[in-house]
Each structure stands twice: as structure tokens, then as C-alpha cells.
Amino acid sequence: MSDEPLLCAAGVIVDDDGRVFIQRRSATRKLFPDTWDIVGGHVEPGESLEETLRREVTEETGWQVSIVLGTIGEHRYRGDDGLERLETDYLIRVDGDLSRPRLEEGKHTAFRWIGPDEVDVLDENRGIDDGLVRQIIEGGFALLRQIGL
């Protein structure tokens, strides 16, 4: 087994009203079950981080990435499966019907759009992800303010 972490790419999707998209992971998921999450996943062989981001957005929502507004940061974490991951998180805009994402059946059960004053919802099962998703989303809102959107 490699000592290198699994590489991941994820996106904080923002809409025209400055809200961000979250989706609830299924209770049957091995990693972070029944928690709110952002769109993202593991880099497949031969993929760049941006290619992974674009693929995961389409797979998880049916939308297409239209623009990468900036990089929120990198986050290193170890999942319940014992594997270490290094995730690069981006602030992005997408094309598609934002009121009707195509959630991956069996993987995600709900979605919602939240503003900066609604991030407390991310604390519902905070112990499972140690507040990681909230930290990433707060970084996304900070980047939005920084770039003036």
C-alpha cells in the first residue's frame, strides 16, 4: 500500500444569489454517511484535478462546470476506511437547471442551497466529518467575498 494520500477534487458550487449547493450523502455510504457534502471525488488514473472536478460535477448533478472562480484550498483527512486523502477544493459556477440536479441514485438523497447564514445545518452530524465540509464551505464564502461576488 502506498504512503501517498488518495488525491481528490471537489467543488463548492455557487449560484447567482451567492448560495452554495450541498447534497446529503446516503445513510448507507461507507465514508461520511448521512452528512451534507459538496460535489467531488477521487482522481482517476490519467486525470488532472480539474478533469476530476468536471467529471464529478456531471456525475453527481448532471450539470456542467462553466467556470472555476478560484481555489479554496487543500484539505488532508483520513476517512473511516483508514485511507488518507488530499482534497483540492474549488469555488465554481455551473450550467444547467439549478433547481433540478440529477442526484446519483443510492449515493445522495437530498439537496439544498444555503447562504452564509445557514452553515449551521452542516453541524448536524459534525462528529462524522469533524466539521470538514463546514470549513470548506466557509472558505468558499470567504473567497466569494474576496473576489467581490
C-alpha positions, 0 to 999 in steps of 0.5 A: 500500500502506498504512503501517498494520500488518495488525491481528490477534487471537489467543488463548492458550487455557487449560484447567482444569489451567492448560495452554495449547493450541498447534497446529503450523502446516503445513510448507507455510504461507507465514508461520511454517511448521512452528512451534507457534502459538496460535489467531488471525488477521487482522481482517476488514473490519467486525470488532472484535478480539474478533469476530476472536478468536471467529471464529478460535477456531471456525475453527481448533478448532471450539470456542467462546470462553466467556470472555476472562480478560484481555489479554496484550498487543500484539505488532508483527512483520513476517512473511516476506511483508514485511507488518507486523502488530499482534497483540492477544493474549488469555488465554481459556477455551473450550467444547467437547471439549478433547481433540478440536479440529477442526484446519483441514485443510492449515493445522495438523497437530498439537496439544498442551497444555503447562504452564509447564514445557514452553515449551521445545518452542516453541524448536524452530524459534525462528529462524522466529518469533524466539521470538514465540509463546514470549513470548506464551505466557509472558505468558499464564502470567504473567497466569494467575498474576496473576489467581490461576488 
